[in-house]
Amino acid sequence: MRPRLRHAAFVAVTAAMIVGFTATPAAASHSWNGYHWARSGEARLTILSSVTSNWSNALSVANSDWNRSAYLQNTVVASSTTSTARQQCAFPSGAIRVCNFTYGNTGWSGLASIRVTSGNHITTGTAKMNDTFLASADSAKRQGVMCQEVGHDFGLAHQDENFTNPNLGTCMDYTNNWSTNQHPNTHDYNQLAAQYGNHNDSTAASRDTAGITTIVTGDVVTLVTWAS
């Protein structure tokens, strides 16, 4: 069925102007609507790598960073890196796929998408790195965007959505300078503990068609929820 737009909120940003969200204090919750993976014990997810070799290290570092949480222990597995596979970046069953491709002048440099059940359980996710903007970016920005998009796929939102605020020392922070925002910080790990530490799911959540939620990092920031 052709999806219809249920909700959309967006921020357009240029070098001279910022419109929209104000800062979110670092102490505030930054759960992404309570979305989380069904789990018993640690969340042990497969992250399918559909990235080219120049992105492999950034993905490896991001996975190691997030695995420092007591509630995540995920494994990166090689997957197809053909142009078609990377462009489509298809949702995998019960896993996360990470891709890079020249997606074009979309307004976003990184994009994370998840499917969720009515119980807020994530059943699959993708993270896209847009080489239109990132192919020539410095390593700090590439690492920060990779870290952030993978973090969204675990159910985290941003800590701060004002690009000109001082850096919070986390990749989950909007910034114009990624030099100190390439990795998670203590607040990210605390947020994961709050989302994953208070319950166990005895069985994995069954997939349903409740919808797709998309969150974006880039010069145009769009939060979209689709209904089936």
C-alpha positions in Angstrom: 0.0 0.0 0.0 1.2 3.5 -0.8 2.2 5.1 2.5 0.6 8.3 3.6 2.3 11.0 5.7 1.0 10.9 9.2 3.3 13.4 10.8 6.3 15.5 9.7 8.4 18.0 11.4 11.5 19.5 9.7 14.3 22.0 10.2 16.1 23.7 7.3 19.6 24.9 8.1 22.1 27.0 6.1 25.4 28.5 7.1 23.6 31.8 7.8 20.3 30.7 9.4 18.8 28.1 11.6 15.1 27.6 11.8 13.2 25.4 14.2 14.3 23.3 17.2 15.8 24.9 20.2 18.4 23.1 22.4 17.5 20.1 24.5 19.4 20.0 27.8 21.9 17.2 28.1 20.2 16.0 31.3 16.9 15.5 29.4 15.7 12.1 28.2 16.6 11.4 24.6 14.7 8.3 23.9 13.3 8.1 20.4 9.6 7.7 21.4 10.5 4.7 23.6 11.5 2.5 20.6 13.7 -0.4 21.5 14.6 -3.9 20.4 12.8 -6.8 22.0 15.4 -8.7 24.1 16.1 -11.0 26.9 19.4 -10.0 28.5 21.7 -8.1 26.1 20.4 -7.0 22.8 22.5 -9.1 20.4 21.9 -7.7 16.9 23.4 -8.3 13.6 24.6 -5.2 11.8 24.9 -6.0 8.1 27.7 -4.0 6.5 26.7 -2.8 3.0 29.4 -0.1 3.0 32.5 0.3 0.8 35.9 -0.2 2.3 36.4 3.6 3.0 33.5 3.4 5.5 34.3 0.1 7.1 36.5 1.5 9.9 33.9 4.1 10.8 31.3 1.4 11.2 33.6 -0.8 13.2 34.4 2.0 15.6 30.8 3.0 16.0 29.8 -0.6 16.7 32.6 -0.9 19.3 31.5 2.4 20.9 27.9 1.3 21.2 28.9 -2.1 22.5 30.4 -0.5 25.5 26.8 -0.3 26.8 26.0 -3.2 29.2 22.8 -3.7 27.1 24.2 -4.0 23.6 26.5 -6.7 22.2 26.2 -6.5 18.4 28.1 -8.0 15.6 29.0 -6.5 12.2 28.7 -9.0 9.4 29.7 -8.4 5.8 26.9 -8.1 3.3 26.4 -7.1 -0.3 28.2 -3.9 -1.4 27.0 -3.7 -5.0 25.7 -0.3 -6.1 22.2 -1.7 -6.2 22.3 -3.1 -2.7 23.8 0.1 -1.3 21.3 2.3 -3.1 18.3 0.3 -2.0 19.6 -0.4 1.5 16.8 -2.9 2.1 15.4 -3.6 5.5 16.8 -6.9 6.8 14.7 -9.2 8.9 15.5 -8.7 12.6 18.7 -6.8 11.9 20.2 -3.5 11.0 21.7 -2.7 7.5 24.3 0.2 7.1 24.9 1.5 3.6 26.7 4.3 1.8 25.8 5.7 -1.6 25.6 8.9 -3.5 22.0 9.4 -2.7 22.0 12.8 -4.2 21.1 16.4 -3.1 18.6 15.1 -0.6 19.3 17.6 2.1 20.5 14.9 4.5 24.0 13.5 5.1 22.9 10.6 7.2 19.5 8.9 7.6 18.3 6.2 9.9 15.0 4.3 9.5 13.3 1.7 11.6 10.2 -0.4 11.5 8.3 -0.7 14.8 5.4 -2.7 16.2 2.5 -1.3 18.0 4.4 -2.1 21.3 7.3 0.2 20.3 9.5 -2.8 19.5 12.0 -2.2 16.7 12.0 -5.1 14.2 14.5 -3.9 11.6 16.5 -0.8 10.8 18.8 0.9 8.3 21.4 3.6 8.4 22.4 5.5 5.2 25.5 7.6 4.7 25.1 10.0 1.8 28.3 10.2 -0.1 27.0 13.2 -2.0 27.9 15.2 1.1 30.2 12.9 3.0 32.6 11.5 0.4 34.9 14.5 0.8 34.1 15.2 4.4 36.8 15.0 7.1 37.1 11.8 9.1 35.6 13.4 12.2 32.3 14.2 10.5 32.1 10.8 8.8 32.7 9.1 12.2 30.1 11.3 14.0 27.4 10.8 11.4 28.0 7.0 11.3 27.8 6.9 15.1 24.7 9.0 15.3 22.7 7.1 12.6 23.6 3.7 14.1 22.6 5.1 17.5 19.2 6.1 16.2 18.6 2.4 15.1 18.9 1.4 18.8 16.1 3.9 19.7 18.1 7.0 20.7 17.1 10.5 19.6 19.3 13.6 19.8 20.6 15.2 23.0 20.6 18.7 21.4 19.2 19.9 18.1 20.8 23.4 17.9 23.9 23.3 15.6 25.5 26.3 17.2 25.4 25.3 20.9 28.7 24.1 22.5 29.4 20.5 21.7 28.2 18.0 24.3 30.9 15.4 23.5 28.5 13.0 21.9 27.6 12.0 18.4 24.0 12.3 19.3 24.4 16.1 19.3 23.8 18.4 16.3 27.0 20.3 15.5 28.9 22.3 12.9 32.2 20.9 14.3 32.4 17.1 14.8 35.9 17.2 16.3 34.6 16.3 19.8 31.3 14.7 18.8 32.4 11.4 17.2 31.4 8.9 19.9 28.7 8.3 22.5 29.0 9.9 26.0 27.9 8.8 29.5 24.4 10.2 29.0 23.9 8.0 25.9 24.8 4.9 27.9 22.5 6.0 30.7 19.7 6.4 28.2 20.3 2.9 26.8 20.2 1.6 30.4 16.9 3.3 31.0 15.4 1.9 27.8 16.8 -1.6 27.9 17.5 -2.2 31.6 14.1 -2.1 33.1 12.5 -5.1 31.4 13.2 -8.3 29.4 11.2 -9.4 26.5 10.8 -13.2 26.6 10.4 -13.5 22.9 11.3 -11.3 20.0 8.6 -9.0 18.9 6.6 -10.2 15.9 6.8 -8.0 12.8 3.8 -6.0 11.9 3.1 -3.2 9.5 2.6 -0.4 12.0 4.9 1.9 10.1 8.3 3.3 9.4 9.9 6.1 11.3 12.8 8.1 9.8 15.2 10.5 11.4 17.8 12.5 9.6 21.1 14.3 10.2 22.2 17.0 7.7 21.6 20.5 6.5 17.9 19.7 6.3 16.6 17.7 9.3 13.4 15.8 8.9 11.5 13.7 11.4 8.8 11.7 9.6 6.3 9.0 10.7 4.6 7.0 8.0 1.3 5.1 8.3 0.6 2.0 6.3 
